[in-house]
Amino acid sequence: MNQQKTFDAKNFTVISGQADEKELLGKFVYFSLGNVLAEKDEVEDICKNLGVSYNGRRISEVDAYRNATGSINDRKVMMVGDQRHIVKIYCRDNHHEGTLYSRELVRETLDTQTNHYEKLANFCYDRATDLFTIRDVAMYDSYVSEYEIYEYFHKAEQLFEVYRHCLGRSQIDTIVQHQLDAMDALPISVHGKLFFVPRHTMHLVDPFEDLIEALNGVNQHSAELIVNSFYVVDDAKQRQKMTAEFYNLVRKEVQTYQERAENLINNGCQSAAVMNRLIVRIDNLHDKKRKYEDLFQQELDALDDEFQTLGLFVQEMQIRTQGFRSQKAA
């Protein structure tokens, strides 16, 4: 193997450059989405061209309204007489009734003992009429003029039009996370977005890097999205380290699925579809465990008791779903 460069990262031996796949355990992938914002249609085209699951990410007008008003955030240092005052201007939740959503634009004046709050206006969105309006404008505020209040409103209006056609950080993170799940990737216990991708899905790393780089190309914010990857040597030390990371991840998943299953059973869930979705996820977790056992060349049996308990929950849910089908057939 032509080993171009080897270094130690948190006791994991990684290699940059090409390598013989038989001598590899997998790849480390790290990335940063930053403050990403991209047109929905552009993201959909990128996913289609790269064969990445888009998952039909839908943009909610209400979420766009909240994101737009939530982006209004200003800080002013002002002199009133010979006193220096610091004020913050932002939106906060105020009222929701039916299809009408309202958020207050407030002015917070910082004080050494207690902060003072004054309402400047209400920014409202009516989902039924699709109207974004301003109401109850403060006419004579000591720190913020009526003109400035309308400037904040116009900024929120403009941002609303952007957000209603764009995907933000959380929505794109969902797309990226589904792709990581498809790679059976393990999150590594260090600060940042660092994942281990096993050997059997390393071929998906290049399209994943293409996805992040393409999203960077359509990102409307200035922060750059970053992605890179390194090969991981296959030896006993690395398998031991990655086994520990596997247990960190799977223990949390097993506990989560146990809690969900117990909750569905104890609350008498009547939806076969809901229980079947959980059963499929548990089956996928078993499949991931088998694949990692092949990769690490050992039985991952430290969680056998937890998996056995999970299996009992699955049996109970299967009995209940079969009962639902029998009732419908009767």
N, C-alpha and C positions, 0 to 999 in steps of 0.2 A: 504494500500500500504506500502511495506517495503522500506522506504526512507533511503538509505544508507548514502548519503552525498548530502547536498544542499548548493549552494553558489550563490552569485550574480555576474554576468558577464555583465557589462555595463547595469545594471538594468534588465537583463533577468534571471529568476530563472531557473536553470538547475540542473539535477540530474544525478549522475553517478550510474550505476548498473541497475538492472531490475526494471520495473515498470508496473503497470496496464495500458494498452493502453488507456482505457476509461478516465483516468485522465491526459492524455498527450495531448499536442498541436502538438508535433512533435519532431524533433531532431536537434541539432546543429551539423554540421560536419565541421571540419577544416582539412586542409591538406597543404602540401608543396611539390611541384615537384622538387624544386632545379634545379641543372644543369643536368637534366636527359638525358641519351643517351642509347638506347637499340636496340638490333637487331630486325629488322622488323618482321622476322619470329617468334621470341619469343613473341613479343607483340601480333601478330596475334593469336598465340596459346593461350595466356593468355585470350584474349578477347573471343575466341571461347569457352574455358573451363568454363568461368564465365558467358557466355551468354550476354556479353557486345557488343554493336554495334561497329564493327571495322571501318566501313565506307570506306573501301578500300583505306586506306592511301597510296598514291603512293610517291615513292622517286624520286625526280627529280635530274638527274645528274648535272644540272646547279646549283641547290640549294646546292648539296653536294660540288661542286667546290667552291661556295661562302662561305659555312660554313668552309671548310678546310682552304682556304686562309685567311678567317676572323679570324681564330684561331691563326694565326701567329702574335704574339705580344711579343716583347722583349724590355727590358730596360737595358741600360748599363751605368755605371759611369766610365769614362775613364780620364786618365791624359795625356795631350799633353803638354810636357815641364813642366812648373809649374802651368798650368791651368787645372782646373777640368771641364770636359764636361759631360753633360747628353744627351744621344741619345736614341731615340725610334725607333724601327724597326717594321713595320707592312705593311699590304697590303691595297691598296685602289683601287677603280674602275678606270679603265683607258680607255678601248675601248671595243666596241661590234659591230661586223659587221657580219651579217648572222649567221652562226653557230659557229663563233669564238668569244670566250670571253677572255678578257685580264685584268689582275689586276697588278698594279705596286707594287713591293716590294720597299718600300721607307725607307730612313733613315732621321729622323727628329732630328735635333740638337737644343736643347732648348737654348734660349738666353734671356737676360734680356729685350731686346727691340723687337726683332722679331725672330721667329724660322726659321731655314734654312732647306730646303728639297732637298734631292738628290735621284734620282732613282738608285736602285741597280740592278734591273732585272724586267722582265715581266714573270709572271706565267700565262700560257695560257691553255685554254681547248677548244678543237674543238668537238662540239657535234656530228658532222657528222662522224668523224673518231674515237671518244672516246679516244683521245690522250691528255694527260696532259704533257705540255712541258715547258721548261724555255728558254727565249730568252733575248738578249741584256744585257748580264751580265756585270756589271761594273768591270773592271779589276784592277783598282788602287784606290779604295776608301780609304780615310785616316783613317776611323774608323772600317770598316767591310771588312774582307778579302774575296777573291773569294771563298775560302774553306767554310767560314761561310755562304756565300750566297747560295751555293749548299746544305749546311746542312738545311737551312730554306726551300729550295725547296723540299728536300727529306722528311722533316717533313710534308709539305703540301700534298705531294703525298700519304704518309701513312694515313694521316687524311682523304684524299679524298676517299680512299678505305673503311675506317671505315664509313664515313658519307653516302656513297652511299648504304650501307646495313643496316643503323640504322635510327631510328626515334629520332628526337631531341625534345627539350622542346615544341616548338610551335605545332608540330604534335601530341604529346602525350596530350598536353593541349586540343587540339580539341576533342580527344577521350573522355577525362575526362569531358569536357564541355557538350558533347552530353549526357553523362550519367547523369549529373546534370540536364539537361533539361528534361530528362525522369522522373526525380524525382520531377519535378515542384519546384526545389529548388530556394530560394531567396537569393541573395548575401546580407550579412549584412554590414552596413555602418561602419565598423571598418577596421583598417589596417590588411591586410593578407587575406588568402583564408578561409573565414568563411561563411557558408551557413546555412540557415534554411530549413529543409526538412519537409514538412507537414505530418500529421499523415497517410494520405491515400497512401503515398509512402515510409513510414518508412521501409517497408520490403526490399527495395532496398539498404538500407544503408550498410548492412553487405556485399553484393557483391561488393559495391563500395569500402569499406575498403579493401576487398580481392584484388581488382584490384590494388590499390596503393601499397599494401604490395608486390604483385607479381611483379609489375614494379620495386620496390626497389630491389628485388632479382636478376633482370637481368640488373640493371643500371651499366653502365661501368664507371661512374664517382664515386668519393669517397663520395660526399655529400649524406646524407641519405634522403629518401623521408618519410614524416611523415603524418599520418592520425589518427584521433580520432573522437569520437562523444559523445554527451551527450543528455539526454532526456530533453525536455522543458515542464514544468508544464502547464496545461490548466487552466488558470484563466483569469479574466477580464483584469488584468494589462498586462499579456503577450500577450493577443489578441490585445490590444491597441498598444503595442510596435511593434508587427509583422505587424499590419495593416499599420503603418507608413512606415515600410520597404517595404511592398508590393507596396505602392504608389510610393516610390522612384524608384523601378525597373520598374513598369508598365508605369509610366509617360514617362520614357526614351524610352521604346519600342514603345509606341503609337506614340510619336513624330517622331521616326525613320521610322515607317511604313507609317505615313502620308507623310513624305518627299519623301520616295521612290515611293509611289503611285502617288503623285502629279507630280513627275519627269517623271514617265512612261507615264502618261496621257498627260502632257504638251508637251512632246517630241514625241508624236505620236507613242509609242511603237507598233510594229507590231507582237510581239511574244506572242501568247496566253499562251505558257508554262511559260514564265517569269511572266506574270500577275497572272496565276493560282497558282504559287508557293507562291507569296505574299499573295494571298487570303487565302490559306491554313494556312499560318503563322498567319494571323489575326484571322482566326477561332480558331486556337489553343490558341491564347491569350484570346479570349472570354471564351473558355473552362476553362483555368486556373483561370480566374476571378471567374467563377461560383463555381469552386472547393474551392477556398479560401473563398468565401462568406459562403459556407456551414461550413467550418472549423472555421471561425471567428464568425459565428452566427450573421451576419449582412450584410446589403447591402453595397457594396463598390461603392458608387455612386459619390464620389468626382471627378471622371474623366468621368462622363456621357457625358458631352459636347464633350470631345475629342473622346470618343468612337462613338458618334453619327456622328461626322465629318468623322471618319474612316469608318463608315458604308456607308456613301455617296460615298466615294472613291471606296469601294468594289462594290457597285451597278454599278458605272460607268465602272469599269474594267470588271464586269460580262457582261454588255451590249456589250462592245467591243469584248470580247472573243466569245460571241455568234454570233456577226457579222462576225468574222473571220471564224467560222465554217460554217455559211450560204454561205459565198463567196466560200469556198472550195467545198461545196456540189452542188453549182450551175453549 
